[in-house]
């Protein structure tokens, strides 16, 4: 049952993310890429996206992060550390998604358009 709840929470994170690239600061992009590189290195898998982060839709980025977090199991302290950073990366992207949503709502309100 706990896995089903976790999957629902993960799916909610993915669905909240926009279908367009997020406005991430350079520091945030470096952090995210560093997390993905570390996870790839310690687990021996390819983790970096094919597109630069400023061209990757937020939903695709969130799905990649959530799928990695959901499927990988740490076998040693180094892997546990990498997964911990991955959780931080998910939180960072979720925050960027919330800011993106708030910005879109403010722009729509300013132009008298209903929110999506």
C-alpha positions as CSV (number, residue, x, y, z in Angstrom):
1,X,0.0,0.0,0.0
2,X,2.9,2.4,0.8
3,X,4.2,1.9,-2.8
4,X,0.8,2.9,-4.2
5,X,0.8,6.1,-2.1
6,X,4.3,6.9,-3.1
7,X,3.4,6.4,-6.8
8,X,0.4,8.7,-6.5
9,X,2.5,11.4,-4.9
10,X,5.2,11.0,-7.6
11,X,2.5,11.1,-10.3
12,X,1.1,14.3,-8.8
13,X,4.5,15.9,-8.9
14,X,4.9,14.9,-12.6
15,X,1.4,16.2,-13.5
16,X,1.9,19.5,-11.8
17,X,5.0,20.2,-13.9
18,X,4.5,22.3,-17.0
19,X,4.9,21.1,-20.6
20,X,7.4,23.9,-21.2
21,X,10.9,24.5,-19.9
22,X,11.2,26.0,-16.4
23,X,13.0,29.3,-15.8
24,X,15.8,27.9,-13.7
25,X,18.7,30.0,-12.6
26,X,22.2,28.9,-13.7
27,X,23.0,27.8,-10.1
28,X,19.8,25.7,-10.1
29,X,20.7,24.1,-13.4
30,X,24.2,23.3,-12.2
31,X,22.8,21.8,-9.0
32,X,20.4,19.6,-11.0
33,X,23.0,18.5,-13.5
34,X,25.4,17.8,-10.6
35,X,22.8,15.6,-8.9
36,X,22.1,13.7,-12.1
37,X,25.8,13.2,-12.8
38,X,26.5,11.9,-9.3
39,X,23.6,9.5,-9.5
40,X,24.8,8.3,-12.9
41,X,28.4,7.9,-11.6
42,X,27.5,6.0,-8.4
43,X,24.9,3.7,-9.9
44,X,26.7,3.3,-13.3
45,X,23.8,4.4,-15.4
46,X,23.1,7.2,-17.9
47,X,21.1,9.9,-16.2
48,X,21.7,13.1,-18.1
49,X,19.0,14.3,-20.4
50,X,19.6,14.6,-24.2
51,X,18.5,18.3,-24.1
52,X,19.9,21.2,-22.1
53,X,17.8,21.9,-19.0
54,X,16.6,25.3,-20.4
55,X,15.1,23.4,-23.4
56,X,13.7,20.4,-21.5
57,X,10.0,20.6,-20.5
58,X,9.5,20.7,-16.8
59,X,7.3,17.6,-16.9
60,X,10.1,15.6,-18.7
61,X,12.6,16.8,-16.1
62,X,10.4,15.9,-13.2
63,X,9.6,12.5,-14.7
64,X,13.3,11.7,-15.1
65,X,14.0,12.7,-11.5
66,X,11.0,10.9,-10.0
67,X,11.6,7.7,-12.1
68,X,15.2,7.6,-10.9
69,X,14.2,8.1,-7.3
70,X,11.4,5.5,-7.6
71,X,13.5,2.8,-9.2
72,X,17.0,3.0,-7.7
73,X,17.9,1.3,-4.5
74,X,21.0,2.3,-2.5
75,X,23.5,-0.4,-1.6
76,X,26.1,1.7,0.1
77,X,26.5,5.1,1.7
78,X,27.7,6.8,-1.5
79,X,24.5,5.7,-3.3
80,X,22.4,6.8,-0.3
81,X,24.0,10.2,-0.5
82,X,23.3,10.5,-4.2
83,X,19.7,9.5,-3.7
84,X,19.4,12.1,-1.0
85,X,20.6,14.8,-3.4
86,X,18.1,13.5,-5.9
87,X,15.3,14.1,-3.4
88,X,16.6,17.7,-3.1
89,X,16.6,18.0,-6.9
90,X,12.9,16.9,-7.0
91,X,12.1,19.5,-4.3
92,X,13.9,22.2,-6.3
93,X,12.0,21.4,-9.5
94,X,8.7,21.2,-7.6
95,X,9.4,24.7,-6.2
96,X,10.2,26.0,-9.7
97,X,6.9,24.4,-10.9
98,X,5.0,26.2,-8.2
99,X,6.6,29.5,-9.1
100,X,5.9,28.9,-12.8
101,X,2.2,28.3,-12.0
102,X,2.0,31.4,-9.8
103,X,3.6,33.5,-12.5
104,X,1.3,32.2,-15.2
105,X,-1.7,32.9,-12.9
106,X,-0.5,36.5,-12.3
107,X,0.0,37.1,-16.0
108,X,-3.5,35.7,-16.8
109,X,-5.1,37.9,-14.0
110,X,-3.3,40.9,-15.3
111,X,-4.7,40.3,-18.8
112,X,-8.2,39.3,-17.6
113,X,-7.9,35.7,-18.8
114,X,-9.2,32.8,-16.8
115,X,-6.5,30.5,-15.3
116,X,-5.9,27.1,-16.9
